[in-house]
């Protein structure tokens, strides 16, 4: 049973009324509601963006304490070519809001929202890297997904998808360290050294490079380079048709590739006005739920491995194997990715399904195997809390989620290598 407090019941009408009360505080025309979309959406003038964001977070009627995403959109034929799109969520109210900020190509500048949500840091670097939108007030506005020698901004529609840039040794990423006061003086850090951890390191899983500044065995500053697995599949998709994009969504997350395919297919079907048949809907739902369970098992297991709990991984990997026994027989014979879906096809599916009815032995076995692992995991969690501690202090949920820090933690200053 979940131990989380239930979200308060908020109707769509009350949410819109509260948003309207916030909008009334700003000059007329600076915030324009956009109707007919899947969630409340505002078109916001850049001049009031920072003030609007602060009000939406601090106002007790809205409490948008989590910034989920910031992405860019390129409309080459528009006078205001770019749109910066912010996705906000209220953890307390369970409500969402989308902010769109139009920008001219010759004046593509945004104010930084890091003072409002710390999570804006990497997102603002990403919109600069991919679209060339500059962010005023950002402490380190540099590329984040492409390398330092990359030329241009790949998600602009006029960027050539075949263009490649190969960095040389002198163009590799240069770390940006936030050193404590006085730490930039050589005589203040007698045993200081800078080391690389990854990307070819068991703790990094090949996806990013961590750089740390040490004073003896104490980490005093760190930086991370995360672009090692970035393929810019959005750009690759521009040169393919609807069906040919499926192998790309397959590989966004190989632990639950089926869910990514479902999200993509539903988007395309909505764009084309296609209604999938009931069989496709329930089949997608069942297989997506199995993929979700499998993903949670793998992610929690590997997280506990990084925290020193290796045994948990073997327990959690077993239900994953059982589920793959159910999912791993697609029509094209592919293993990890599952190319079962087709947007717009008559059945919404690429080929015949396995027997996924609720009373099928394989389904029951997968669910039973997943449920049997919970007692094994409760024992190590109850015996110690090492996976919640770093550097002598516990990670408090209340202190991190409102700040929007959902993409991982940097090594805290003062943490000892012996505790990692």
matplotlib code that plots the C-alpha trace (Angstrom):
import matplotlib.pyplot as plt

x = [0.0, 1.3, 2.5, 2.2, -0.4, -3.2, -3.3, -6.1, -9.0, -8.9, -11.3, -10.3, -12.6, -11.0, -7.5, -8.5, -9.9, -6.8, -4.6, -6.8, -6.3, -2.5, -2.8, -4.8, -1.7, 0.2, -0.2, -2.9, -1.6, 1.5, -0.1, -2.5, -4.3, -4.3, -7.5, -8.3, -5.1, -4.5, -3.6, -3.7, -1.3, -0.2, 1.6, 3.9, 5.8, 9.5, 9.5, 7.3, 8.5, 10.7, 8.0, 5.3, 7.4, 8.1, 4.5, 3.4, 5.8, 5.2, 1.5, -0.3, -3.2, -0.9, 2.3, 4.0, 7.1, 8.5, 9.8, 9.5, 11.0, 12.1, 12.2, 12.5, 10.4, 11.5, 8.9, 11.0, 8.1, 7.0, 8.1, 8.8, 10.7, 11.3, 9.2, 10.6, 8.1, 8.2, 6.3, 5.4, 3.8, 2.4, 3.3, 0.8, -2.1, -1.4, -2.0, 0.0, 0.7, 2.5, 4.2, 5.1, 7.5, 7.8, 11.2, 12.5, 15.5, 17.5, 16.6, 16.5, 17.2, 15.5, 16.0, 17.4, 14.9, 17.5, 16.6, 13.1, 13.8, 17.3, 16.4, 16.4, 20.2, 20.7, 17.5, 18.6, 22.0, 20.1, 18.0, 21.1, 23.0, 20.1, 18.5, 21.0, 18.6, 20.8, 19.9, 20.8, 22.0, 23.0, 26.1, 27.6, 25.9, 27.8, 27.0, 25.7, 24.8, 27.2, 30.9, 32.8, 33.9, 30.4, 29.3, 25.7, 22.6, 21.3, 17.6, 17.1, 15.1, 17.7, 20.6, 21.8, 21.2, 24.2, 26.6, 29.3, 31.8, 34.7, 36.5, 40.3, 42.2, 42.3, 38.6, 37.4, 35.1, 36.7, 35.1, 33.5, 34.1, 32.3, 35.1, 34.5, 35.8, 39.6, 39.9, 41.3, 44.5, 47.2, 48.5, 45.0, 44.7, 48.0, 46.8, 44.4, 44.0, 41.5, 40.5, 38.2, 35.6, 34.3, 32.9, 34.5, 33.9, 31.5, 29.7, 29.1, 27.6, 29.3, 26.8, 28.6, 31.9, 32.3, 35.2, 36.0, 38.4, 39.8, 41.5, 43.0, 40.1, 37.4, 35.5, 35.4, 33.9, 32.6, 31.3, 29.7, 29.6, 26.5, 26.4, 28.1, 24.9, 23.2, 22.2, 19.7, 17.1, 14.7, 16.9, 17.3, 13.5, 13.2, 14.6, 12.3, 8.6, 6.2, 6.9, 10.7, 10.9, 9.8, 13.4, 14.5, 11.8, 12.7, 16.1, 15.3, 15.1, 15.7, 14.3, 10.8, 11.1, 7.5, 6.1, 8.2, 6.7, 3.2, 3.7, 5.0, 2.3, -0.5, 1.0, 1.2, -2.4, -3.6, -2.0, -3.5, -6.9, -6.7, -8.5, -6.8, -9.1, -10.0, -7.8, -4.7, -5.7, -5.9, -2.9, -0.8, -2.0, -1.1, 2.3, 3.0, 2.3, 4.6, 7.3, 6.8, 7.2, 10.3, 11.8, 11.3, 12.9, 16.0, 16.4, 15.9, 18.2, 21.1, 20.6, 21.0, 24.1, 25.7, 24.8, 26.5, 23.6, 24.5, 22.2, 19.1, 20.0, 19.8, 16.3, 15.0, 16.5, 14.5, 11.0, 12.6, 13.6, 10.1, 8.6, 11.0, 9.9, 6.5, 7.6, 10.6, 8.8, 7.9, 7.1, 10.5, 12.4, 14.1, 15.1, 15.4, 13.5, 10.1, 8.8, 5.3, 3.6, 2.7, 1.1, -1.9, -2.1, -5.4, -4.8, -2.4, 0.1, 2.7, 1.9, 0.3, 0.5, 1.4, -1.3, -1.5, -4.9, -5.0, -5.4, -2.5, 0.2, 3.0, 1.1, 0.4, 4.0, 5.4, 3.2, 3.8, 7.6, 7.5, 5.4, 7.6, 10.7, 9.3, 10.0, 13.6, 14.0, 12.4, 15.0, 18.1, 16.2, 15.1, 18.5, 20.4, 19.9, 23.2, 21.6, 20.0, 23.2, 26.1, 28.8, 27.1, 23.8, 20.5, 18.8, 15.5, 12.7, 11.2, 14.5, 15.0, 11.7, 10.4, 13.7, 13.0, 16.3, 15.1, 18.0, 20.4, 22.7, 26.2, 28.7, 28.1, 31.1, 32.6, 31.7, 34.5, 35.6, 35.3, 31.5, 31.0]
y = [0.0, 3.4, 5.6, 8.8, 11.4, 11.6, 14.6, 17.1, 16.9, 19.8, 20.3, 21.7, 24.7, 25.6, 25.3, 27.7, 30.1, 30.1, 30.6, 33.5, 35.2, 35.0, 36.2, 39.3, 40.5, 41.2, 43.8, 43.2, 41.2, 39.9, 36.5, 35.1, 31.8, 29.2, 27.2, 23.8, 22.0, 19.0, 21.1, 24.8, 26.8, 30.4, 32.4, 34.6, 37.7, 37.4, 40.7, 39.2, 35.5, 35.6, 37.4, 35.0, 32.0, 33.3, 34.0, 30.6, 28.9, 31.1, 31.7, 29.2, 28.9, 27.5, 26.1, 25.0, 23.8, 21.4, 22.4, 19.3, 20.4, 23.2, 22.6, 24.6, 24.6, 26.0, 27.6, 28.9, 30.6, 32.6, 36.1, 34.9, 31.9, 30.1, 29.1, 28.2, 25.8, 25.4, 22.4, 23.0, 20.7, 21.2, 18.4, 19.5, 20.0, 17.5, 20.2, 21.1, 24.3, 24.9, 28.3, 29.3, 32.2, 33.4, 34.7, 36.4, 34.9, 38.1, 38.5, 34.9, 35.7, 34.4, 35.3, 32.5, 30.9, 29.2, 31.6, 30.1, 26.4, 25.1, 22.4, 25.1, 25.0, 22.1, 22.8, 26.3, 25.0, 22.5, 25.1, 27.1, 24.1, 22.8, 26.0, 28.9, 30.6, 32.6, 32.7, 35.9, 35.4, 31.7, 30.9, 28.6, 28.9, 26.3, 23.3, 20.3, 17.6, 18.3, 18.8, 22.1, 22.0, 21.6, 24.3, 25.5, 24.3, 20.9, 21.2, 24.2, 23.2, 24.6, 22.5, 19.8, 16.4, 14.9, 17.4, 16.0, 17.7, 15.7, 17.3, 17.3, 16.7, 20.4, 20.8, 18.4, 19.6, 21.9, 21.4, 24.3, 23.9, 25.9, 25.9, 27.0, 30.4, 30.5, 27.1, 28.6, 29.4, 26.7, 27.2, 26.7, 23.2, 21.4, 18.0, 19.2, 17.1, 16.8, 13.4, 11.9, 9.2, 7.8, 7.6, 4.2, 3.4, 0.9, 3.6, 5.7, 3.0, 4.6, 7.5, 10.4, 11.7, 12.9, 15.2, 15.9, 18.2, 16.5, 17.9, 14.8, 12.4, 15.1, 16.2, 20.0, 20.5, 18.5, 18.8, 16.4, 15.9, 14.1, 14.1, 10.8, 9.0, 11.9, 11.0, 13.8, 11.4, 14.3, 15.4, 11.9, 11.6, 14.6, 12.5, 9.4, 8.6, 7.8, 4.1, 4.4, 6.4, 3.4, 2.0, 5.3, 5.5, 1.8, 2.9, 5.9, 3.5, -0.1, -1.0, 0.0, 0.6, -0.5, 2.5, 4.9, 3.4, 3.7, 7.4, 8.1, 6.1, 7.9, 11.3, 10.4, 9.0, 12.1, 14.3, 12.2, 11.9, 8.1, 6.1, 2.8, -0.2, -1.5, -4.6, -2.4, -0.2, -3.0, -4.8, -1.6, -1.0, -4.5, -4.6, -1.1, -2.0, -5.0, -2.7, -0.2, -2.9, -4.2, -0.7, 0.0, -3.3, -2.6, 1.0, 0.4, -2.6, -0.7, 2.3, -0.1, -1.5, 1.9, 2.4, -0.9, -3.3, -5.9, -8.6, -6.6, -6.5, -10.3, -10.3, -7.5, -8.9, -12.1, -10.6, -8.7, -12.0, -13.4, -10.3, -10.5, -14.1, -12.6, -9.6, -11.1, -12.8, -10.0, -10.6, -9.4, -11.4, -8.4, -8.8, -5.7, -3.3, -4.4, -3.2, -4.3, -1.0, 0.9, 4.3, 4.4, 0.7, -1.1, -2.9, -0.5, -3.4, -4.7, -8.4, -11.1, -10.7, -13.3, -14.5, -11.6, -12.2, -11.9, -15.6, -16.6, -18.6, -16.3, -13.3, -14.8, -16.0, -12.5, -10.8, -13.4, -13.1, -9.4, -9.5, -12.1, -9.8, -7.2, -9.0, -9.6, -5.8, -4.7, -6.5, -4.7, -1.4, -1.8, -2.9, 0.1, 3.3, 3.6, 4.2, 7.4, 8.8, 10.6, 12.4, 11.9, 13.6, 12.2, 13.3, 15.1, 14.8, 18.1, 19.9, 18.6, 18.1, 21.7, 22.8, 20.6, 18.7, 15.5, 14.7, 13.3, 14.6, 16.0, 14.9, 17.2, 19.3, 17.6, 14.1, 11.6, 9.1, 6.4, 7.0, 6.7]
z = [0.0, -0.9, 2.0, 0.0, 1.1, -1.5, -3.7, -3.0, -5.4, -7.7, -10.6, -13.9, -13.3, -10.0, -11.5, -14.3, -11.8, -9.8, -12.9, -13.9, -10.6, -11.1, -14.7, -13.6, -11.6, -14.8, -17.6, -20.1, -23.1, -21.4, -20.8, -23.4, -22.6, -25.4, -25.5, -26.8, -25.7, -23.5, -20.5, -19.5, -21.7, -21.6, -24.2, -22.0, -22.9, -22.3, -20.3, -17.5, -17.7, -14.6, -12.5, -13.7, -12.9, -9.4, -8.8, -10.0, -7.6, -4.5, -4.8, -2.5, -4.9, -7.7, -6.0, -9.2, -7.3, -10.0, -13.4, -15.5, -18.8, -21.0, -24.7, -27.9, -31.1, -34.4, -36.8, -39.7, -41.4, -38.4, -37.6, -34.0, -35.2, -31.9, -28.9, -25.5, -23.9, -20.1, -18.5, -14.8, -12.3, -8.8, -6.5, -3.9, -6.2, -9.0, -11.7, -14.8, -16.7, -20.0, -20.7, -24.3, -24.9, -28.5, -29.6, -32.7, -34.4, -34.2, -30.5, -29.2, -25.5, -22.3, -18.7, -16.5, -14.2, -12.0, -9.1, -9.3, -10.1, -9.8, -12.4, -15.0, -15.2, -17.5, -19.5, -20.3, -21.4, -23.6, -25.4, -26.0, -27.4, -29.6, -30.8, -30.0, -27.6, -25.2, -21.5, -19.6, -16.0, -16.5, -14.4, -17.1, -20.4, -22.4, -24.5, -22.7, -25.2, -28.1, -27.7, -27.5, -31.1, -32.5, -34.9, -35.1, -33.4, -34.6, -33.8, -36.0, -39.1, -41.5, -39.9, -42.3, -40.6, -42.4, -41.0, -38.6, -36.4, -35.0, -31.9, -31.5, -28.3, -27.5, -27.9, -25.2, -22.5, -19.9, -16.5, -14.6, -10.8, -8.2, -5.7, -2.1, -1.0, -1.0, -2.6, -5.8, -4.0, -4.3, -0.8, 0.7, -0.8, -0.1, -1.4, -4.1, -7.3, -10.1, -11.2, -13.9, -12.9, -16.2, -18.7, -18.8, -15.1, -13.5, -11.6, -14.7, -16.9, -19.9, -20.1, -18.5, -17.2, -13.6, -12.7, -9.1, -7.2, -4.1, -1.1, 0.3, 0.3, 0.5, -2.6, -2.6, -6.1, -9.0, -12.6, -15.0, -18.8, -19.9, -23.7, -24.4, -25.4, -27.1, -30.6, -31.3, -32.5, -33.1, -35.9, -37.3, -37.3, -39.7, -42.5, -42.0, -42.3, -39.5, -39.3, -39.7, -36.4, -34.3, -34.1, -32.6, -29.9, -29.2, -28.1, -25.9, -22.9, -23.5, -20.1, -21.3, -25.0, -25.5, -23.5, -25.6, -28.8, -27.4, -26.6, -30.1, -31.9, -29.9, -30.8, -34.5, -34.4, -32.7, -35.3, -38.1, -36.5, -36.3, -33.6, -32.7, -32.3, -28.9, -29.2, -29.7, -26.8, -24.2, -25.6, -25.5, -21.9, -20.6, -22.3, -21.2, -17.6, -17.8, -19.3, -16.4, -13.8, -15.5, -15.8, -12.1, -11.2, -13.3, -12.2, -8.5, -8.7, -10.3, -8.0, -5.0, -6.7, -6.9, -3.2, -2.3, -2.2, -4.9, -3.7, -4.4, -8.1, -8.5, -6.8, -9.0, -12.2, -12.0, -12.6, -15.5, -17.1, -16.6, -18.3, -21.2, -21.6, -22.3, -24.3, -26.0, -28.9, -31.2, -34.9, -36.1, -33.5, -31.9, -28.2, -26.1, -28.4, -29.4, -32.8, -32.3, -32.9, -36.0, -36.0, -38.2, -39.1, -39.1, -35.9, -34.3, -34.0, -36.3, -36.0, -33.9, -30.1, -27.6, -25.3, -22.8, -21.3, -17.5, -16.9, -19.2, -17.3, -18.5, -17.3, -13.9, -13.6, -14.4, -11.9, -9.2, -9.7, -9.4, -6.2, -4.5, -4.5, -2.2, 1.1, 0.0, -0.6, 2.7, 4.8, 3.6, 3.5, 7.1, 8.3, 7.0, 5.2, 3.4, 0.0, 1.4, 3.0, 1.4, 3.3, 6.7, 5.8, 4.6, 1.4, 2.3, -0.3, 0.8, 0.2, -3.4, -5.2, -4.8, -6.3, -9.3, -9.0, -10.6, -13.0, -10.4, -7.7, -7.9, -5.2, -2.3, -1.0, 2.0, 0.9, 1.5, -1.1, 1.5, 1.7, -2.1]

ax = plt.figure().add_subplot(projection="3d")
ax.plot(x, y, z, "-o")
ax.set_aspect("equal")
plt.show()
